[in-house]
Amino acid sequence: MNIWYDNIGKGYSDLRVPDARIASLVHSALGAAKTVANIGAGTGSYEPRDRDVIAIEPSSLMLDQYRGQGHCVRGVAENLPLADNSVDASLAILTMHHWRNWKQGLAELFRVSRTAVVLLTHQPDLHDFWLLDYFPEIREIDMKIFATISEIEDESLKNKWQNSSIKVPVPHDCTDGFLGAYWRRPDAYFNEDVRRSISTFNLLDAGLVKKKLGQLRRDLKSGRWDDLYGHLRNQNELDIGYRIIKMVPS
């Protein structure tokens, strides 16, 4: 995993607060697993509190903000400091796109897990999201760094693990500030701290971000945004391509 979170992770734990509704889906996918390795653990988001957890994270800044109850180990997905079949399940939450080699990392999760591997990931082309109308560059970047759902499923089968996919609709008041969390709160994207906690924003040119946010601000003020996307204000949740993929040994 890229350790650039040592640079952008300041204040991360205040904005990336696990959403209880998403957590419920994650924990259900873990099934009866009693021991869990949380890969790319960050601050400990979505770790179950009623199970034994090993948190593996490469960034020292993120480990300093760790709020889970697990045993912390510094390490990367592609070379996990764990023995074969040493945990019941592995968990990876919105992290796989930061791994240097996602196939190698996934193979490591299969190696250390006895009963399940659970991923929360995103495929930006599954559904339209209005923010990407303003920032098509984000979609272009994410399409390069995110493995598609079908690619992950194919790799799972290649390693003789069966898989299933679970839709993760994003609540309108989602507490976890990932890219799509503010789909009904467009003003949130003007907040510099919000953008800093979203990794893809940190890959964009500052001048470009300023220009595109200026357009968004004008559209909100003129009512154009509401003309195009105002129907979203009446929705409580939205499917914009987030998925849990659960894999179990064949």
C-alpha positions in Angstrom: 0.0 0.0 0.0 1.2 3.5 -0.8 2.2 5.2 2.5 1.2 8.7 1.3 -1.3 8.7 4.1 1.7 9.8 6.2 1.1 13.1 4.4 -2.7 13.3 3.8 -3.9 11.5 6.9 -4.0 14.4 9.3 -7.4 14.7 11.0 -8.5 11.6 9.1 -10.2 10.0 12.1 -12.5 13.0 12.6 -14.0 12.9 9.1 -13.8 9.1 8.3 -16.1 7.9 11.1 -17.5 4.5 10.4 -21.2 4.5 9.4 -23.2 2.1 11.5 -25.4 1.0 8.6 -22.4 0.1 6.4 -20.7 -1.5 9.4 -23.7 -3.8 9.9 -23.3 -5.1 6.3 -19.5 -5.6 6.8 -19.9 -7.4 10.1 -22.6 -9.6 8.7 -20.3 -10.6 5.8 -17.7 -11.7 8.3 -20.1 -14.4 9.4 -18.9 -16.4 12.5 -15.3 -15.4 12.2 -13.8 -14.9 15.6 -10.3 -13.7 14.5 -10.0 -11.0 11.9 -7.1 -9.4 10.2 -7.9 -5.8 9.1 -5.7 -5.0 6.1 -4.9 -1.4 5.5 -6.6 -0.8 8.8 -6.1 3.0 8.9 -7.8 4.3 12.1 -9.6 1.0 12.6 -12.8 1.7 10.7 -15.4 -1.0 10.6 -13.5 -3.4 12.8 -15.9 -5.6 14.8 -15.6 -4.9 18.6 -16.7 -8.4 19.6 -13.9 -10.3 17.8 -10.1 -10.5 18.1 -8.5 -8.2 15.5 -5.0 -7.8 14.1 -4.8 -4.4 12.4 -2.2 -4.2 9.7 -1.3 -0.7 8.3 1.8 0.8 6.6 1.3 4.4 7.7 2.7 5.6 11.0 0.4 8.6 11.0 -2.6 6.4 10.6 -1.5 4.0 13.3 -1.2 7.0 15.6 -4.9 7.7 15.0 -5.9 4.1 15.4 -9.1 3.8 17.4 -9.8 0.1 17.2 -9.2 -2.5 19.9 -6.9 -4.7 17.9 -3.3 -5.5 18.0 -1.5 -3.1 15.6 1.2 -4.3 13.2 3.0 -2.3 10.6 2.9 -4.0 7.2 1.7 -4.1 3.7 -1.0 -6.2 2.0 1.4 -7.7 -0.5 3.6 -9.2 2.3 1.5 -9.8 5.3 3.4 -10.5 8.6 1.1 -13.4 9.3 1.4 -17.2 9.1 -0.7 -19.3 6.7 -4.3 -19.8 7.9 -3.6 -17.8 11.0 -7.0 -15.9 11.1 -10.6 -16.9 10.4 -11.2 -13.9 8.1 -9.5 -10.9 6.5 -11.1 -7.6 6.0 -10.1 -4.8 3.6 -12.1 -1.6 3.6 -11.7 0.8 0.7 -8.0 0.1 0.6 -7.2 -2.3 -2.3 -6.8 0.6 -4.8 -3.8 1.8 -2.8 -2.0 -1.5 -3.0 1.0 -1.6 -5.3 -0.1 -5.0 -6.6 -3.7 -5.9 -5.8 -3.5 -9.4 -7.1 -0.6 -10.2 -4.9 -2.3 -8.6 -2.0 -5.4 -10.6 -2.5 -3.4 -13.8 -2.7 -1.9 -12.9 0.7 -5.4 -12.4 2.1 -6.4 -15.9 0.8 -3.1 -17.3 2.3 -3.7 -16.1 5.8 -7.5 -16.6 6.0 -9.3 -19.8 6.9 -13.0 -19.1 6.2 -13.6 -15.7 4.5 -12.1 -12.6 2.8 -14.3 -9.5 2.9 -13.6 -6.5 0.8 -15.4 -3.1 0.6 -14.5 -1.6 -2.7 -15.9 0.8 -5.4 -16.4 0.6 -9.1 -16.8 4.2 -10.3 -18.5 3.3 -13.6 -21.3 1.2 -12.1 -23.6 4.2 -11.6 -23.5 7.9 -12.4 -22.6 10.3 -9.6 -23.1 14.0 -10.2 -19.7 15.0 -8.6 -18.0 13.2 -11.5 -19.8 15.5 -14.0 -17.8 18.3 -12.4 -14.7 16.2 -11.9 -14.5 13.7 -14.8 -10.7 13.5 -13.9 -11.7 11.7 -10.7 -13.5 9.0 -12.7 -10.5 8.7 -15.0 -8.1 8.3 -12.1 -10.3 5.8 -10.2 -10.9 3.7 -13.3 -7.1 3.2 -13.4 -6.5 2.4 -9.8 -9.6 0.4 -8.8 -9.9 -3.2 -10.0 -13.4 -3.8 -11.4 -15.8 -6.1 -9.5 -15.5 -8.7 -12.3 -11.7 -8.6 -12.1 -11.8 -9.3 -8.4 -14.3 -12.0 -8.8 -12.2 -13.7 -11.6 -9.1 -13.5 -9.4 -11.1 -15.1 -6.5 -12.1 -18.0 -8.7 -8.6 -18.4 -10.0 -7.5 -18.9 -6.4 -10.3 -21.3 -5.9 -12.4 -19.1 -3.7 -16.1 -18.6 -4.4 -17.5 -15.1 -4.2 -20.7 -13.1 -3.8 -21.3 -9.3 -4.2 -23.4 -7.2 -1.8 -24.7 -3.7 -2.8 -23.7 -1.0 -0.3 -26.1 2.0 -0.8 -24.7 5.2 0.7 -27.0 6.9 3.3 -27.7 10.6 2.7 -26.2 11.4 6.1 -23.3 8.9 5.9 -20.8 9.6 8.7 -17.8 8.1 6.8 -16.4 10.9 4.5 -15.3 8.8 1.5 -15.8 10.2 -2.0 -19.5 9.5 -2.4 -20.6 10.2 1.1 -21.8 13.7 0.4 -24.0 13.0 -2.6 -26.9 14.9 -0.9 -24.6 17.5 0.7 -22.8 19.2 -2.2 -21.6 22.1 0.0 -19.4 19.6 1.9 -17.0 19.4 -1.0 -16.0 23.0 -0.5 -14.4 22.0 2.8 -10.6 21.5 2.4 -10.5 19.0 5.3 -13.2 16.9 3.6 -11.3 16.9 0.3 -8.0 16.0 2.0 -9.6 12.9 3.6 -10.6 11.7 0.1 -7.6 10.2 -1.5 -8.4 10.9 -5.2 -8.8 14.7 -4.6 -5.2 14.7 -3.5 -4.1 13.5 -7.0 -5.8 16.5 -8.7 -4.1 19.7 -9.6 -4.9 22.5 -7.1 -5.8 24.9 -9.9 -8.2 22.4 -11.5 -9.9 21.8 -8.1 -10.4 25.5 -7.5 -11.8 26.0 -11.0 -14.3 23.1 -10.8 -15.4 24.0 -7.3 -16.1 27.5 -8.6 -18.4 26.1 -11.2 -20.2 24.0 -8.5 -20.6 27.0 -6.3 -22.1 29.0 -9.1 -24.5 26.2 -10.1 -25.7 25.9 -6.5 -26.2 29.6 -6.2 -28.1 29.9 -9.5 -30.2 26.8 -8.9 -28.7 24.9 -11.9 -27.5 22.2 -9.6 -31.0 21.7 -8.2 -32.5 21.7 -11.7 -30.1 18.8 -12.7 -29.8 16.9 -9.4 -32.3 18.3 -7.0 -34.4 15.1 -7.1 -31.6 13.5 -4.9 -32.6 15.7 -2.0 -35.7 13.5 -1.6 -33.7 10.2 -1.5 -32.5 8.6 1.7 -29.8 6.4 0.1 -28.1 6.1 -3.2 -26.3 3.2 -5.0 -23.2 4.8 -6.6 -21.1 1.7 -7.1 -19.9 0.6 -3.6 -19.8 -3.1 -3.1 -18.9 -5.7 -0.5 -17.3 -8.8 -2.0 -17.3 -11.8 0.2 -15.0 -14.7 -0.7 -15.0 -18.2 0.8 -12.8 -21.2 0.0 -14.2 -23.6 -2.6 
